[in-house]
Amino acid sequence: MVRVLRAAAAQMGPTQKADTREHTLARMLGMLEEAAGRGASLVVFPELAFTTFFPRWLLEGDALDHYFERGMPNPAVAKLFDRARALRVGFYVGYAELTPDGRRYNCAILVDRDGEILGRYRKVHLPGSVEPREGARYQQLEKRYFEYGDLGFPAFRAGSAWAHAIMGMMICNDRRWPESWRVLGLQGVELVCIGYNSAAYDPNGGTTEDGALRTFHSTLVTQANAYMNATWAISVAKAGEEDGSGLIGGSCIVDPNGRIVAQAQTLADEVIVADIDLDLCRQGKDKMFNFAAHRRPEQYRVITERAGVIEPAVLDAD
């Protein structure tokens, strides 16, 4: 059985604080239409796709609540679900989630071609700080506005329309942590969908990182971890100058050998498409990264027992 699906990365240019939801949704619908016209049955949108990256500001009350979705789908985004269902195209999309019991997460969902939610993921690796950094030009306040994800890294088995692919999700900073990928790899993942809003500067302060280096890092971790877990990966940016803060682009589709098969060339709205041959995962999964044959988890206990670094003691020189 041929196990191929055509997928699209829908990179978004900047969404300004002043942009209306209708304006942003119209852009997303346009990219959905383009992807469908090019034969895609899956479209991957970025992290926090419906809004600007609001954790760069200190917000409270209604000014903060404005950015959160209280259900999915909801009337403000229903057109995306309706049009995707009509086109028979599924999608991944990231957004700020406010649950019925008042909990807040940086969330993503995977929606199948029938418009049904196949899976939900909540960002685990939250960057930034709870309190604003004094004197900093840019803030990164995800730890203030979101709780740590509580769903782990689940894998989901798609239906026949997506060749029964084993799919997983990450959001932005998660892609930089090999543990995220390995947990999905141990569930046999074949396609990882990732959305990100990554600064084109060092978000923690300093001048040692610029947009070029951060784009390199973004691509590096996607290629390396796709190879080490023998999976396809679709990693998609919200890019460009957003409310005075630069975001990197570099959206890409990577095969299980770590090779880039498609990559965005701009910092604007841009759709890239590739055919995802899921059987290409077999070489890595059955040989080099045959986990059952080669992993030695008894030697890896420190990974789950320790969060921070404990260095070896310094020995006095004789």
C-alpha positions in Angstrom: 0.0 0.0 0.0 1.3 3.4 -1.0 1.4 5.7 2.1 1.8 9.2 0.6 0.0 12.4 1.5 0.6 15.9 0.2 1.1 18.5 3.0 1.6 22.2 3.1 3.4 24.5 5.4 1.4 27.8 5.6 4.0 30.3 6.9 2.4 33.6 8.0 3.9 37.0 7.8 3.5 39.3 10.8 0.1 39.9 12.5 0.1 43.3 14.0 -1.7 44.2 17.3 -4.0 46.5 15.3 -5.0 43.8 12.8 -8.6 42.6 13.1 -9.5 38.9 13.5 -11.3 39.1 10.2 -8.2 40.3 8.4 -6.0 37.6 9.9 -8.6 34.9 9.1 -8.9 36.0 5.5 -5.1 35.6 5.1 -5.3 32.1 6.5 -8.3 31.2 4.3 -6.3 32.4 1.3 -3.4 30.1 2.2 -5.8 27.2 2.8 -7.3 27.7 -0.7 -3.8 27.9 -2.2 -2.7 24.7 -0.5 -5.8 22.9 -1.5 -5.3 24.1 -5.1 -1.9 22.6 -5.0 -3.2 19.2 -3.9 -2.5 19.4 -0.2 -4.8 17.5 2.2 -3.0 18.8 5.3 -2.0 22.4 6.1 0.2 23.4 9.0 -0.3 26.9 10.4 2.0 28.6 13.0 1.8 28.9 16.8 -0.7 31.6 18.0 -1.9 31.8 14.4 -5.0 34.0 15.0 -3.2 36.8 16.9 0.0 38.7 17.3 2.5 37.3 19.7 1.0 38.9 22.7 3.4 37.6 25.4 5.8 40.3 24.4 3.6 42.8 26.5 2.6 43.1 30.1 -1.2 42.6 29.9 -4.1 41.9 32.3 -7.9 41.8 32.4 -9.8 42.2 29.2 -6.7 43.3 27.3 -5.2 39.8 28.0 -8.5 37.8 27.7 -9.0 39.2 24.2 -6.3 36.9 22.9 -7.7 33.6 24.2 -10.0 31.2 22.6 -12.7 29.7 24.9 -13.5 26.8 22.7 -12.5 25.4 19.4 -14.1 25.8 16.9 -15.8 29.1 17.9 -17.7 31.7 15.9 -14.6 33.8 15.4 -12.8 30.9 13.6 -15.7 28.9 12.2 -15.0 30.0 8.6 -11.6 28.2 8.7 -13.2 25.0 9.9 -16.1 25.3 7.4 -13.9 26.0 4.4 -11.4 23.3 5.3 -14.2 20.8 5.6 -15.6 21.8 2.2 -12.2 21.5 0.6 -11.5 18.2 2.4 -8.3 19.6 3.9 -7.2 19.1 7.5 -5.0 21.4 9.4 -2.8 22.0 12.5 -3.2 25.4 14.1 -1.9 27.0 17.3 -3.8 29.3 19.6 -4.1 30.6 23.1 -6.6 28.3 25.0 -8.8 29.3 27.9 -10.5 26.3 29.4 -13.9 26.2 31.0 -12.3 26.0 34.4 -10.1 29.0 33.8 -6.8 27.4 32.9 -4.6 28.9 30.1 -2.4 27.1 27.7 -0.4 27.7 24.6 -2.2 25.1 22.6 -2.4 23.4 19.1 -4.9 21.1 17.6 -4.9 18.7 14.7 -8.1 18.8 12.7 -8.9 16.0 10.2 -10.4 16.4 6.7 -13.9 16.0 8.1 -13.4 19.0 10.4 -13.1 16.9 13.5 -10.4 17.5 16.1 -8.1 14.5 15.9 -5.7 15.6 18.7 -4.8 18.4 21.1 -1.4 19.4 22.4 -0.4 22.0 25.1 3.1 23.5 25.0 5.4 21.9 27.6 8.6 23.9 27.3 7.6 27.5 28.1 10.3 30.0 27.6 10.7 33.5 29.1 9.8 34.6 32.6 6.9 35.3 34.9 7.9 38.8 35.7 9.1 41.4 33.2 12.8 41.8 32.9 13.7 45.3 34.1 15.1 47.5 31.4 14.7 45.0 28.6 13.6 46.2 25.2 11.7 43.0 24.5 9.8 40.8 26.9 9.0 37.1 26.7 6.2 36.4 29.3 4.9 33.0 28.3 5.5 31.7 31.8 3.2 34.5 33.1 0.3 33.9 30.7 0.4 30.1 30.2 0.5 27.0 32.4 2.8 24.2 31.5 1.2 21.7 29.2 -0.5 18.8 31.0 -1.1 16.4 28.1 2.5 15.1 27.5 3.5 14.4 23.9 0.7 12.2 22.6 0.8 10.6 19.2 -2.4 10.2 17.1 -3.2 7.7 14.4 -4.8 9.4 11.5 -7.5 7.8 9.3 -7.2 6.4 5.8 -7.4 9.9 4.2 -3.9 10.5 5.7 -2.6 7.0 5.0 -3.1 6.1 8.7 -0.1 8.3 9.6 1.1 8.3 13.2 1.2 12.1 13.9 2.5 14.2 16.8 2.6 17.9 17.6 5.0 20.4 19.2 4.9 24.2 19.7 7.9 26.4 19.1 10.4 25.9 22.0 9.5 22.3 22.3 11.4 21.6 19.0 14.6 22.6 20.7 14.4 19.8 23.3 15.3 16.3 22.1 13.1 14.7 24.8 10.0 16.1 23.0 11.0 14.2 19.8 12.1 11.0 21.5 8.8 10.6 23.4 7.0 10.9 20.1 9.6 8.6 18.5 8.9 5.9 21.1 5.3 6.0 19.9 6.4 5.4 16.3 5.7 8.9 15.1 5.9 9.4 11.3 5.0 13.1 11.0 5.5 15.9 13.5 3.7 19.2 13.0 5.3 22.3 14.6 4.2 25.9 14.7 6.5 28.6 16.1 6.8 32.4 16.7 10.6 32.7 17.3 12.3 36.0 17.9 14.9 37.2 15.4 17.0 38.4 18.3 18.0 36.9 21.7 14.7 37.0 23.6 16.6 36.7 26.9 18.8 39.7 26.3 22.3 40.1 24.9 23.7 40.5 21.4 25.2 37.1 20.6 22.2 35.9 18.6 20.7 37.4 15.5 18.0 36.4 13.0 20.4 34.4 10.9 21.8 32.3 13.8 18.3 31.7 15.2 17.0 30.6 11.8 20.0 28.2 11.6 19.2 26.8 15.0 15.5 26.4 14.1 16.4 24.5 11.0 19.1 22.5 12.7 16.9 21.1 15.4 14.2 20.1 13.0 16.6 18.3 10.7 18.6 16.6 13.4 15.7 15.4 15.4 13.7 14.2 12.4 16.7 12.1 11.4 17.2 10.7 15.0 13.6 9.7 15.2 13.1 8.7 11.6 10.1 11.0 11.1 8.9 13.6 8.7 8.6 17.1 10.2 6.7 20.2 9.1 7.9 23.3 11.0 6.1 26.6 10.3 6.8 30.2 11.4 4.9 33.3 11.9 7.6 35.6 10.5 8.6 39.2 9.9 8.4 42.5 11.7 5.5 42.2 14.2 4.7 45.3 16.2 8.4 46.3 16.2 9.7 42.9 17.1 11.4 40.7 14.4 10.4 37.0 14.0 12.4 34.5 12.0 11.0 32.6 9.0 12.7 29.4 7.7 9.5 27.3 7.6 10.5 23.9 6.2 9.4 20.4 5.5 12.0 17.8 6.4 12.2 14.1 5.5 13.2 11.2 7.8 16.8 11.4 6.7 16.9 15.0 7.9 16.9 16.5 4.4 14.9 19.7 3.7 12.5 19.0 0.8 10.8 22.4 0.9 11.6 25.7 2.6 10.1 29.2 2.7 12.1 31.9 1.0 10.4 35.0 2.5 9.2 36.5 5.8 5.7 36.9 4.4 2.6 34.7 3.9 4.0 31.8 1.9 2.8 28.3 1.2 5.2 25.4 0.5 4.1 21.9 -0.4 5.7 18.5 -0.4 4.6 14.8 -0.8 5.1 13.0 2.4 6.0 9.4 1.8 5.5 7.8 5.2 7.3 4.6 4.2 10.6 6.6 4.0 10.5 6.4 7.8 11.1 2.6 7.7 14.8 2.7 6.9 15.6 4.6 10.1 13.0 3.0 12.3 14.0 -0.6 11.3 17.8 -0.1 11.3 19.8 2.8 12.8 17.1 3.9 15.1 15.5 0.6 15.9 14.8 1.5 19.5 13.8 -1.9 20.7 17.1 -3.3 19.5 19.5 -0.6 20.5 18.2 1.7 23.3 19.4 1.2 26.8 17.0 3.2 29.0 18.5 1.9 32.2 21.5 4.1 31.4 19.3 7.2 30.8 17.7 7.6 34.3 19.3 11.0 34.9 17.2 12.4 32.0 13.9 12.0 34.0 15.3 12.2 37.5 17.0 15.6 37.1 16.0 18.9 35.6 19.1 21.1 36.3 22.8 20.4 35.9 24.8 18.8 38.6 28.5 19.0 37.7 31.2 16.5 38.8 33.1 17.7 41.8 36.4 19.6 41.3 39.4 17.5 42.4 42.2 19.3 44.1 45.4 19.4 42.1 48.3 17.4 43.7 
